Amino acid sequence: MTAFAVQTDVEARLRRVLTTDEETYIDAQIAEAQALVVGYVGTDFSALDAIPGAVTIVTSRMVARVLEAGAGGSTQQQSAGPFSTSFVSGSTSGNPWLAAADKITLKPYRVMGGAVSVALRSDREVLPYTGSITI
């Protein structure tokens, strides 16, 4: 079974070398991101001789996001009168996720989902009339 991405692909997205701690769980993160890609597109590319480049990019980008978010998110708080809200950017609980750009990139590879147009016809077979009508 071929992985959709490898450590060097993730490092290319991060533009840096992985730390020793990150290297210990990079394969598990790639496997988790790969499972999300397979679930989204509806097919497994691991049996192919070559993984499509877009699939490798998306998989490695997902893992890179997890690693960047793990470095720590920043908290933003807003308030207006008696109302207030806070938001922690980069808060994903350490799990990979598909961003909107990833879904656009993978769209040509999707096998399922989306709207489908189906021609409608009767279930009953309509035979051409060849006889005569007697009244």
VODREN-569668 format. One record per atom (N, C-alpha, C, CB): residue in three letters; x, y, z. Coordinates in steps of 0.001 Angstrom, whole numbers, plus 500000, padded with zeros to 6 digits. Glycine has a CB too. Layout:
residues N
ALAXYZ;...
END
This chain:
residues 135
MET500846498820500000;MET500000500000500000;MET500890501242500000;MET499038499999501224;THR500701502083499025;THR501499503284498860;THR500880504442499628;THR501639503638497380;ALA501700505168500349;ALA501225506352501069;ALA501023507484500066;ALA502230506774502194;PHE500032508318500322;PHE499744509444499439;PHE500816510518499528;PHE498390510040499772;ALA501497510593500658;ALA502549511593500869;ALA503612510983501776;ALA501968512916501493;VAL504786511565501754;VAL505879511124502617;VAL506405512331503391;VAL507022510449501786;GLN507338512077504279;GLN507863513124505152;GLN508409514311504363;GLN508953512558506046;THR509104514056503269;THR509683515164502490;THR508599516047501871;THR510597514614501385;ASP507454515457501540;ASP506338516259501012;ASP505816517219502084;ASP505190515337500513;VAL505692516724503303;VAL505221517562504414;VAL506241518659504703;VAL504970516704505688;GLU507517518308504693;GLU508565519308504928;GLU508552520385503851;GLU509942518637504977;ALA508229520006502609;ALA508136520999501533;ALA507001521985501790;ALA507931520303500180;ARG505877521500502334;ARG504760522395502651;ARG505097523302503831;ARG503496521583502959;LEU505825522761504809;LEU506198523536505993;LEU507362524493505716;LEU506565522596507133;ARG508141524170504681;ARG509363524913504349;ARG510398524832505469;ARG509028526377504061;ARG510419523660506116;ARG511410523403507160;ARG511517521904507374;ARG511036524127508487;VAL512546521495508097;VAL512744520086508439;VAL511935519786509699;VAL514268519754508651;LEU511385518595509774;LEU510605518210510948;LEU511496518070512173;LEU509859516900510688;THR510936518353513324;THR511656518131514573;THR511644516639514886;THR511026518951515742;THR512467516232515820;THR512529514821516222;THR511182514359516767;THR513633514604517281;ASP510524515214517526;ASP509210514875518078;ASP508182514699516962;ASP508743515963519063;GLU508209515572515966;GLU507253515479514849;GLU507497514228514015;GLU507348516726513955;GLU508758513847513870;GLU509092512658513086;GLU508529511373513697;GLU510598512540512950;THR508314511374515013;THR507829510155515671;THR506391509823515297;THR507937510300517176;TYR505588510835514969;TYR504189510547514643;TYR503774511016513249;TYR503296511187515664;ILE504735511349512391;ILE504392511833511047;ILE503677510764510220;ILE505655512292510316;ASP504092509501510336;ASP503447508436509553;ASP501983508254509957;ASP504206507109509730;ALA501701508371511243;ALA500315508257511711;ALA499476509433511215;ALA500269508187513250;GLN500053510633511204;GLN499327511808510711;GLN499052511680509215;GLN500124513098510998;ILE500024511179508461;ILE499829510977507016;ILE498738509940506775;ILE501154510531506336;ALA498739508863507551;ALA497712507825507399;ALA496323508384507704;ALA498015506629508323;GLU496228509229508722;GLU494935509821509068;GLU494453510781507980;GLU495030510555510411;ALA495367511594507472;ALA495012512512506382;ALA494630511722505130;ALA496188513476506073;GLN495335510636504861;GLN495041509795503711;GLN493637509204503818;GLN496082508678503585;ALA493261508775505008;ALA491920508222505211;ALA490849509275504936;ALA491773507680506643;LEU491103510517505313;LEU490142511591505028;LEU490024511851503531;LEU490553512879505748;VAL491151511825502831;VAL491126512037501382;VAL490341510922500701;VAL492563512108500814;VAL490593509669501097;VAL489870508529500521;VAL488375508665500801;VAL490407507188501091;GLY488022509047502017;GLY486617509225502361;GLY485959510331501564;GLY486478509511503825;TYR486699511383501273;TYR486122512508500528;TYR485977512201499036;TYR486984513752500713;VAL487023511636498419;VAL486956511387496982;VAL486224510096496641;VAL488345511343496406;GLY486164509161497584;GLY485436507925497345;GLY486239506847496646;GLY484234508213496553;THR487538507004496551;THR488382505980495950;THR489749505989496618;THR488518506200494429;ASP490415504834496599;ASP491738504707497207;ASP492781504664496099;ASP491828503434498107;PHE493695505618496114;PHE494725505706495081;PHE495948504851495398;PHE495148507144494899;SER495993504231496575;SER497204503535496999;SER497537502320496135;SER497061503105498429;ALA496595501809495383;ALA496865500667494512;ALA497479501103493179;ALA495579499885494261;LEU497459502387492897;LEU498023502899491643;LEU499541502913491700;LEU497496504310491349;ASP500164502866490526;ASP501622502939490454;ASP502120504324490865;ASP502105502602489035;ALA501365505353490510;ALA501750506723490846;ALA500545507450491432;ALA502294507474489595;ILE500752508073492579;ILE499696508855493216;ILE499589510191492477;ILE499986509072494750;PRO498373510642492125;PRO498247511945491469;PRO498875513058492313;PRO496771512263491198;GLY499538513987491657;GLY500225515070492351;GLY499319515878493253;GLY500862515976491363;ALA498101516148492805;ALA497161516937493610;ALA496807516218494905;ALA495884517229492810;VAL496716514907494864;VAL496396514118496057;VAL497555514188497054;VAL496094512639495676;THR498776514125496557;THR499952514252497416;THR500015515635498047;THR501230513977496619;ILE499739516658497254;ILE499766518034497772;ILE498747518216498887;ILE499493519043496643;VAL497524517773498658;VAL496468517946499661;VAL496795517165500930;VAL495107517496499098;THR497238515924500795;THR497557515105501966;THR498675515735502789;THR497957513688501535;SER499740516162502125;SER500858516769502851;SER500478518128503429;SER502068516917501932;ARG499612518859502740;ARG499153520165503247;ARG498318519984504516;ARG498325520912502165;MET497496518936504556;MET496683518664505743;MET497562518366506950;MET495732517491505485;VAL498585517554506738;VAL499494517204507832;VAL500284518440508270;VAL500462516065507400;ALA500717519235507324;ALA501464520459507663;ALA500609521403508512;ALA501931521181506375;ARG499320521499508195;ARG498429522353508991;ARG498347521866510436;ARG497022522389508368;VAL498278520549510609;VAL498217519991511959;VAL499490520333512729;VAL498013518460511909;LEU500627520192512069;LEU501899520489512726;LEU502013521971513071;LEU503067520069511834;GLU501552522830512175;GLU501595524271512454;GLU500630524652513572;GLU501263525069511188;ALA499462524034513588;ALA498480524325514636;ALA498955523813515984;ALA497124523706514289;GLY499713522717515965;GLY500229522150517199;GLY501250523045517868;GLY500834520813516931;ALA501817523958517078;ALA502805524878517629;ALA502149525881518567;ALA503541525609516505;GLY500829525948518527;GLY500108526844519439;GLY499253527818518662;GLY501085527607520340;GLY498029527919519052;GLY497119528854518409;GLY497052530129519221;GLY495718528239518244;SER496533531147518586;SER496396532414519300;SER494923532646519610;SER496983533597518467;THR494670533182520776;THR493298533448521194;THR492930534880520852;THR493120533187522704;GLN491770535026520230;GLN491257536350519915;GLN489943536518520645;GLN491082536553518378;GLN489766537659521255;GLN488534537924521982;GLN487947539225521481;GLN488780537979523510;GLN486636539207521278;GLN485932540403520827;GLN484767540649521757;GLN485450540262519357;SER484484541916521988;SER483313542241522801;SER482671543502522259;SER483694542418524294;ALA481354543532522387;ALA480566544688521981;ALA479450544846523007;ALA479993544525520515;GLY479595545822523855;GLY478611546020524919;GLY478600544809525836;GLY477201546270524332;PRO477435544236526101;PRO477359543093527014;PRO477734541753526353;PRO475960542999527580;PHE477986541766525038;PHE478267540527524314;PHE479765540352524105;PHE477539540516522962;SER480233539122524267;SER481647538850523994;SER481792537438523449;SER482510539033525273;THR482844537229522700;THR483138535916522139;THR484644535753522056;THR482481535737520743;SER485096534523522111;SER486522534269521939;SER486708533158520919;SER487192533896523288;PHE487823533210520224;PHE488124532263519164;PHE489586531877519281;PHE487808532857517760;VAL489863530581519246;VAL491235530092519280;VAL491587529617517877;VAL491414528942520337;SER492439530367517184;SER492822529965515831;SER493748528767515908;SER493503531133515071;GLY493619527892514934;GLY494452526698514917;GLY493979525621515875;GLY495858527063515240;SER492779525738516383;SER492278524751517332;SER491537523656516589;SER491361525408518379;THR492188522523516380;THR491565521405515676;THR491727520109516439;THR492153521260514287;SER492144520164517666;SER492351518979518504;SER493408518042517934;SER491046518228518673;GLY494326518549517139;GLY495410517732516609;GLY495031516812515478;GLY495978516933517680;ASN493859516993514889;ASN493407516138513795;ASN493488516873512468;ASN491976515656514044;PRO493832516168511375;PRO493835516819510063;PRO492416517129509607;PRO494539515935509026;TRP492290518115508748;TRP490984518485508217;TRP491151518939506780;TRP490321519595509074;LEU490072518808506013;LEU490047519264504628;LEU489561520708504594;LEU489141518352503752;ALA490390521600504110;ALA489997522992503950;ALA489242523124502630;ALA491243523944503991;ALA488602524266502440;ALA487851524502501206;ALA488755524388499981;ALA487186525885501242;ALA489976524897500077;ALA490912524815498950;ALA491276523362498643;ALA492186525625499251;ASP491359522534499676;ASP491648521109499471;ASP490514520434498707;ASP491871520400500824;LYS489293520758499078;LYS488133520156498414;LYS488075520568496946;LYS486831520560499129;ILE488422521811496657;ILE488461522274495263;ILE489540521521494493;ILE488720523805495196;THR490691521335495122;THR491798520621494481;THR491446519171494193;THR493039520681495355;LEU490706518539495092;LEU490347517122494931;LEU489101516900494081;LEU490136516497496282;LYS488389517955493746;LYS487111517816493022;LYS487204516964491752;LYS486591519183492656;PRO488249517110490926;PRO488312516264489718;PRO488443514768489999;PRO489468516696488869;TYR488844514408491212;TYR489056513002491555;TYR487869512385492284;TYR490293512863492404;ARG486850513190492582;ARG485692512676493327;ARG484886511717492483;ARG484800513821493801;VAL484493510624493110;VAL483705509614492419;VAL482255509682492853;VAL484270508221492677;MET482000510280493997;MET480642510326494523;MET480332511720495017;MET480453509303495649;GLY479067511938495291;GLY478653513219495861;GLY478313514225494780;GLY479742513776496758;GLY477700515296495201;GLY477321516345494278;GLY476004516055493588;GLY478397516543493257;ALA475536516997492824;ALA474285516844492100;ALA474519516015490839;ALA473686518224491745;VAL473563515183490533;VAL473650514330489357;VAL472375514497488549;VAL473872512841489751;SER472500514601487252;SER471345514700486372;SER471040513317485807;SER471596515728485229;VAL469794512899485952;VAL469380511585485473;VAL468176511762484565;VAL469052510626486655;ALA468242511164483381;ALA467111511229482458;ALA465954510407483017;ALA467516510720481045;LEU464762510964482973;LEU463588510275483494;LEU462863509556482359;LEU462639511269484202;ARG462370508349482645;ARG461550507617481686;ARG460651506681482464;ARG462425506833480657;SER459648506208481819;SER458685505326482455;SER459288503948482692;SER457424505213481603;ASP458849503300483779;ASP459273501928484035;ASP458523500954483127;ASP459049501564485511;ARG457377501388482626;ARG456592500542481738;ARG457090500697480317;ARG455096500884481828;GLU457217499570479662;GLU457667499610478279;GLU456498500033477395;GLU458234498230477834;VAL456706501026476601;VAL455664501506475698;VAL455932500899474329;VAL455630503079475633;LEU454968500063473879;LEU455122499409472589;LEU454406500228471519;LEU454574497959472634;PRO454957500267470353;PRO454282500998469265;PRO452970500283468891;PRO455220501116468010;TYR451935501045468565;TYR450633500487468219;TYR450682499999466771;TYR449494501544468419;THR450358498726466555;THR450402498164465204;THR449052497611464754;THR451444497069465137;GLY448064497597465605;GLY446769497017465245;GLY445731498073464902;GLY446257496159466375;SER444491497649464861;SER443407498570464562;SER442458498607465760;SER442655498151463258;ILE441729499666465880;ILE440780499849466969;ILE439374499605466412;ILE440906501286467603;THR438608498740467102;THR437239498479466703;THR436327499085467756;THR436974496950466529;ILE435399499885467326;ILE434451500501468259;ILE433082499918468045;ILE434414502028468092;
END
